């Protein structure tokens, strides 16, 4: 029977909802060429960088003894400005060069990622993803969760 005013009893799903056989290479290509993946990486990099700089300023009095990075220690030693004293905390080394290097490094990393994104998104994501993973490892270390 044909019912002209009724819906067809067979429900057709839109193309998006149909299960298609997907090649793993296609999934990887979609992941790396997705602007959303790149955006999540950039947000993660930025948030962890802000947390790192915040903790650097917050724990400035003990940073010189806790810093394990030789380059960071070198940058801390570059400042020849006056050493100031906080109440009951002792001497604090000036850290302008150290914090400036952190901010400059973040700026350079974001600039390179943005330049690559303007050229080819998948290359920018290929660069941003390892940086974001390293930032996650840094956050893990900074929060004291590491053994």
C-alpha positions as CSV (number, residue, x, y, z in Angstrom):
1,X,0.0,0.0,0.0
2,X,1.2,3.5,-0.7
3,X,0.4,6.2,1.8
4,X,1.3,9.5,0.3
5,X,0.9,11.5,3.6
6,X,2.7,9.1,5.8
7,X,6.4,8.8,6.5
8,X,8.3,5.9,4.9
9,X,8.6,3.1,7.5
10,X,12.3,2.6,6.7
11,X,14.4,5.0,8.7
12,X,17.4,6.3,6.9
13,X,20.2,7.7,9.0
14,X,22.2,10.6,7.7
15,X,25.6,9.8,6.2
16,X,27.4,10.9,9.3
17,X,25.8,8.2,11.5
18,X,26.4,5.4,9.1
19,X,29.1,3.0,10.1
20,X,31.7,2.9,7.5
21,X,34.8,0.9,7.3
22,X,37.6,3.3,8.2
23,X,41.2,2.9,7.5
24,X,43.5,3.6,10.4
25,X,45.6,5.9,8.2
26,X,42.5,7.9,7.5
27,X,41.8,8.3,11.2
28,X,45.3,9.4,11.9
29,X,45.2,11.9,9.0
30,X,41.9,13.3,10.3
31,X,43.2,13.6,13.8
32,X,46.4,15.5,12.8
33,X,44.6,17.7,10.3
34,X,41.8,18.6,12.7
35,X,41.9,22.2,13.9
36,X,40.2,21.1,17.2
37,X,43.2,18.8,18.0
38,X,45.5,21.8,17.3
39,X,43.4,24.0,19.5
40,X,43.4,21.6,22.4
41,X,47.2,21.2,22.2
42,X,47.7,25.0,22.2
43,X,45.3,25.5,25.1
44,X,47.1,22.8,27.1
45,X,50.6,24.3,26.3
46,X,49.4,27.7,27.4
47,X,47.7,26.6,30.6
48,X,50.7,24.6,31.8
49,X,53.0,27.4,30.9
50,X,51.0,29.8,33.0
51,X,51.0,27.4,35.9
52,X,54.7,27.0,35.6
53,X,55.4,30.7,35.6
54,X,53.0,31.2,38.5
55,X,54.7,28.5,40.6
56,X,58.1,30.0,39.7
57,X,57.0,33.4,41.1
58,X,55.2,31.9,44.1
59,X,58.2,29.7,45.2
60,X,60.9,32.2,44.2
61,X,62.5,31.9,47.6
62,X,63.3,28.2,47.2
63,X,63.6,28.0,43.5
64,X,67.3,28.4,43.3
65,X,67.8,25.3,45.5
66,X,65.0,23.3,43.8
67,X,65.8,24.0,40.1
68,X,67.4,20.9,38.5
69,X,67.8,22.2,35.0
70,X,71.5,23.4,34.5
71,X,70.3,25.9,31.9
72,X,67.8,27.3,34.4
73,X,70.5,27.6,37.1
74,X,72.8,29.3,34.6
75,X,70.1,31.9,33.8
76,X,69.4,32.5,37.5
77,X,73.1,33.2,37.9
78,X,73.2,35.7,35.1
79,X,71.2,38.3,37.0
80,X,73.7,40.7,38.6
81,X,71.0,42.9,40.2
82,X,70.7,43.4,43.9
83,X,69.7,40.5,46.1
84,X,66.8,41.4,48.3
85,X,65.7,39.9,51.6
86,X,62.2,38.9,52.5
87,X,61.2,38.7,56.2
88,X,62.1,35.4,57.8
89,X,63.0,33.9,54.4
90,X,66.6,34.8,53.8
91,X,68.2,36.1,50.6
92,X,66.5,35.6,47.2
93,X,68.4,35.7,44.0
94,X,67.0,37.9,41.2
95,X,65.2,35.8,38.6
96,X,64.4,38.3,35.8
97,X,66.5,36.5,33.2
98,X,65.1,33.1,34.2
99,X,61.4,34.3,34.0
100,X,62.1,36.3,30.8
101,X,63.6,33.2,29.1
102,X,60.5,31.1,30.1
103,X,58.1,33.8,28.6
104,X,60.3,34.1,25.5
105,X,60.4,30.4,25.0
106,X,56.6,30.2,25.3
107,X,56.2,33.0,22.8
108,X,58.6,31.4,20.3
109,X,56.8,28.0,20.6
110,X,53.4,29.6,20.0
111,X,54.7,31.7,17.1
112,X,56.2,28.6,15.4
113,X,53.0,26.6,15.9
114,X,50.9,29.5,14.5
115,X,53.2,29.9,11.5
116,X,53.0,26.2,10.8
117,X,49.2,26.2,11.2
118,X,48.9,29.0,8.6
119,X,50.9,26.8,6.2
120,X,49.8,23.2,6.9
121,X,47.6,22.3,9.9
122,X,48.8,18.7,10.1
123,X,52.4,19.8,10.4
124,X,51.5,22.3,13.2
125,X,49.6,19.5,15.0
126,X,52.6,17.2,14.6
127,X,54.7,19.8,16.4
128,X,52.2,20.9,19.0
129,X,51.2,17.4,20.1
130,X,54.7,16.3,21.4
131,X,55.0,19.8,23.1
132,X,51.7,19.3,24.7
133,X,52.6,15.9,26.0
134,X,55.9,17.2,27.4
135,X,53.9,20.0,29.1
136,X,51.7,17.3,30.7
137,X,54.8,15.6,32.0
138,X,56.0,19.0,33.4
139,X,52.6,19.5,35.1
140,X,52.8,16.1,36.6
141,X,56.2,17.0,38.0
142,X,55.2,20.4,39.2
143,X,52.2,19.2,41.1
144,X,54.2,16.8,43.1
145,X,52.5,13.7,41.8
146,X,55.8,12.2,40.5
147,X,57.5,9.6,42.7
